[in-house]
Amino acid sequence: MFMRCLHADFYKMKRSSVLVAHIVIPIIVSVMFLLYYAVSGGGFDEADKIMAFYETLGVSFPILIGIFTASTMEQEQNAGAFQNLLTLKSKTAALFSKVVVLVLFSIVALILSAVLFGYGFENVLGQGSAGMGVYIAAALLIWLAGIPLYIWHTILAYLFGKGVTIGAGFFSGLISALLLTDLGMYIWKIVPFSWTARMPEAYLGIALGNSVEGTVAGSKLPANFIFGFAGLGLSICMIYLVFLALSLVCYFGFARNYERSRIVE
């Protein structure tokens, strides 16, 4: 049942603006940053430039999550006022497939951003020597941090409508930006809204500051990929896993009992 729902949702997204946005936005953002770094003078070292790129991605990601989840909800609303969804044998599978589709789209978009920026920064601009593994690792951390947000934004979208979930996305992005300051230095680990920006920042702070030559397990990933990730500490990993598990429990409880959207626009 789940695979059929997943296939159907992929088919629905095939010509949607959501799919186009996941391709166009990474290209535009990466090119804009590369152009800015190409024409701007000094003032920032190479590590700061990389950090600024990922901080921008991290702050923007919750906002985009709110917009995309609202779009998928609106698609169901327009297709018979949720009747297609409510008449299925398994609403849980149908609703969860929508989260999975957006999560899969997002990892492709983030890796695309990382590859374009990393290649352009090092091979076109001739700056930096972190290696592609570091750029991809930072993008994967943003993606992992965003998974619980996809879950909660989907719940908000189907319960209260697109206005609420988009507003929650902007609120999440604002909190994420705020906690990049000294205000979030000691509390960011327990504030899930901050993870999309803070987790890659913490990783890059270690990976770019403690470059280690060599490879890991015969792969082309730099050794500082492993050392940097471990440097994030077990505490944030445990907090993340607990929050993700709690989010999934709440989501499946919501999906199992979902009857109809109580949309407030």
N, C-alpha and C positions, 0 to 999 in steps of 0.2 A: 504493500500500500504506500509506504513512504517513498519508494523509488518511483512509483507512478506519479505521485504528487510532485516529486522533485523534477521529473521529466516534464511534467505539465508546466511547472513554474519557469523552467528554463525556456520552454517554448513561448510562454507569455512574454518573457523578458527579451526575446530574440530581437525584436524591432522597437523596443521601448527606449525612452530617453534615459532610463536608469543605466542600461547597458552602455549606451553611448557616453554617458557622463563618466563611467568607470574607465573609459579609454581616453577620453579627451582631457579630463581634469589632470591626470598624472603628467601628460605631455605638456600641457600649458604651464603647470606649476614648475616642473623641472626646467623647462626652457626659460621661463621668466627669471628664475634664480641664476641660471648660468649666464644669461645676458647681463643681469645686474652685476654679477661678479666679474664679468669680462670688461665692463665699462667703468666700474667703480675703481677708485684708487685703493690706498692702504686703509688702515684703521682697524682691520680685523685680521687675525692670523687664520691659517687654513683650518684649524680645528674649530674655531669660532664660526666660520662660514658653514662648515658641515653641520655643526650643532644648530645653527639658526634655521637651516633647511628642515631638519627633523623636528625641531620645536614647532615650526609653522605647520607641518603636517600633523603633528600630535594635537595641537590646539584646534585645527580645522576638522579633524576626523570626527569628533562627537557631533559637530554641527551637520556634517554630511550624513552621518548615521540617522539623525533625526529626520532629515529631508528624504532620504531614500526609504526608510521604513514607512514614512507617511505616504510616499508614492505607491508602494506596494499595497498598502491598506486601501488607498483610494481606488486602485485598480479593481480590487474585489468589490468595493462599494458600488462602483459604476457598472459592474457586471452583474446586475440583478440584486442590488442591495444585500450582498453577502449570502444570497440563497444558494449559490454554487458551493460555497464553503460549508454552510450549515446542513446541507443535505448529504454530505459525504459520510461514509461509514466511520471514518476516523478523523475527527477534527484535529486531534493532537498531531497526527502525521502531516496533515495539510498545512497547519500553521507552522509547524517546526520546519517544514521544507522551505518556507519563505525566508526564515532566518538563515538556513544553510545556504540558500542561493546567494543572499546578500553577503554572507561571510566569505563565500568562495570568490565572488566578484571582487571583494575588497582586498583579498590577498594578492590577486592578480594585479590590481591597480597599484597597490603599495610596492610590490616587487618591480613593476614597470617604472614607477617613480624612482626607486632606488637605483635601478640599472641605468636609466637615462641620466640621472644626476651624477652617479658615481663615474660612469664612463666619460661624460662630458667634463666633469671637474678635473679628472686626472689625465685624460688623454687629449682633450681639446684645449682646456685652459692650462694644462700642465701644472696643476696644483695638487698637493696632497699625495700621500703614498699609503693610505690606509688599506687599500685592497678591496675588491668587490665584496668579499665576505663580510666586512664590517658594515658596508652600506645595506646589504640585504638583511643582516642580523638586526640592525636598528629598525628596519621596516617591519620585520617579523614581530618585534616587540610591540610596536604600535598596533599591529593586527591582533595579537593575543590580548592586549589590553582592551581592545574594542569589542571583543566577543560578548562579554557580559552586557555592554551597552546596547548591542543589537537586541539582546533578549528583552531588556527592560523597555526599550523604545518600542518594540513590537507590541508588548503588553499595553503600553500607553496608547499606541495608535489604534488598536482594536477596541479598547475600552472607551477612550475619550476623543478620538479623532486626530486629524492631522495637525490642527492648531496646537494642541497640547504637546504632541511629540516633537514638533518642530521647535516650539518654545523651550522644551526640555533640552533639545540639542544645543540651542544657543546658550542656555544656562550652563550646560556641561562644559561647553567650550570656554565660557567666561571663567568658570571655576578653574579649569585646566590652565588657562593663561595666568590667573591670579596666583596659583600655587607654584608657578615657575619662579616666582620671586622668593625672597627670604622668608616670606610668610609661610610658605609650604615646606620649608627645609626639614622640619621635624614631624610634620603630620601627613605628608603626601602619601606615605605607604598605606594609610588607612582610609584614604579618600579615593574611591575608584574613579571619580571624574578626572583625577589628575594623572592617571596612569598612562594615558596615550601620549602625553608629552614628557612626563617625568621618567618613565622607564627607559625610553631610548636615550634621554639626556644622561641618566645615571650610567648606562652602558657605555655611551660614547665618551663620557668623561674619563672612564677607565681605559677603554680600548685605544683612544687616541693619545692618552697621556702616558700609557705604558706599553708602547709598541714592542712586540717581541718577534724576532725573526723566526722563520720556520713555518712548518705546516702541521696540521693535526691529523693523526690517523691516516696519513698518506693523501689527504685531500688537499685542495688548494685554499681552504679556509685558513687565514692567519691564526697563529697560536693565540693572539690576544682576543680572538672571538670567544674562546673557551674561558680564558682568564677573566675577561671583562664580564661575561655573563655570570660567572660564579661570584664575581665581586658584588653583584646586586644583592646577594645574601639570601639565605633560606627564608628569612622572615617574610619578605614580599612575595616569594613563591607560595608559601603556605597561606598567606592572607588571600592571595589571588585564587588559589584552588578552592578555598573555603567559600569565597564569594561567588565563584563560578558555579560551584555545586548548589549553593543556596539559590542562585538565579535560575538554574535549571529546574530545581524542585518547584519554585514559584511559577515558572513558565508552564510546566506540564500540568500543574494544578489549575492554572488559568485556562489552558487550552482544553482540558478535559471537561470543564464546566462552562465553557463559553457558549452562550446562546445567541446573543445579538449585541452589536455595538451600541453603546449609549453615548453617541457622538455629541460633543458640545463644541460648536465652532465659534 
